[in-house]
Amino acid sequence: MTTIELNFNETAVMGVNLILALLIFGVALSIEIKDFRRLIHLPRAPLAGALAQFVVMPALTFLLTYWLNTPAGLTLGLLVVSACPGGNLSNIMTHLARGSAALSIGMTGISTLLALFFTPLNIALWSSLRPDTAALMQQVSLDPWQMLGTIGLVLILPLVLGMLFAHRYPALAQKLHGPVRILAFLFFFVAVIGAFAANWEQFLNYAGLVFGIILIQNTLAYTGGYLTARLMQLREADARAVSIETGIQNAGLAIIIIFSFFGGRGDMLLIGAGVGAYQIASGTLLAFLWSLFPPDESH
């Protein structure tokens, strides 16, 4: 598995960087300072989201890889994905699922900011707990400060610029919000399809193993997020938002990290690209199923 070589190059990585920045910018057009203030007055909801994303999700992923005894490359790929903040599709999926869209948008902003510190921390922490992944980390000599700078460039900068643009030109931001997000999503979808097309043989060879692992991890993410929210006594609509925010990771960021700090390892990229594709399907299905059942807020 460690000898997999995929057909990606620096141009493709730069394209993913730009798409990710555009996605974050599009989300930021709908985020206002008052969204953060609202969450401060209701701290339990964003706290549940942060715990689910940056504590529960990485822990469940580590336990899964330990239980399955997955190869080091696949394990590290899963850990990188689990350490990333919520993906941009989560806001749309939450709305379709009749969850709290306002909470989802606020959580996306907060998790993006928290990722600056918690993503490098989680990758370093959980990878150090298995000898094979710890050895792999030593081989690549991961620089957490350099990773922090990369995350800041591709996540924080577009977020800040988008919020500033929305504050300065609110009417224009409202008009651009939908088209920019749709355009960025289409670009991301095409990029994922292109990755599969360029590496079709490799994906076919390892599809069963990779798909099975991703399916279990993604199911654990949705479940872990939902249970964390319910244990913290959040209402149903908020629990759905936390669940989807936890289950839809920022796969674009994971791919950038794998390229920038792990030499574009094929086994890790199989996980990153696979997660990016699978989350679109699983999030859509979950949102559709939840849309059939209005949230019961009586308890």
Buried (B, 14 or more C-beta within 10 A) or exposed (E): BEEBEBEBEEEBBEBBBBBBBBBBBBBBBBBBEEBBEBBEEEEEBBBBBBBBBBBBBBBBBBEBBEEBEBBBBBBBBBBBBBBBBBBBBBBBBBBBBBBBBBBBBBBBBBBBBBBBEBBBBBBBBBBEEBEBBBEBBEEEEBEBEEBBEBBBEBBBBBBBBBBEBBEEEEEEBEEBBEEBBEBBBEBBBEBBEBBBEBBEEBBEBBBEBBBEBBEBBBEBBBBBBBBBBBEBEBBBBBBBBBBBBBBBBBBBBBBBBBBBBBEBBBBBBBBBBBBBBBBBEBBBEBBEEBEEEEBEEEE
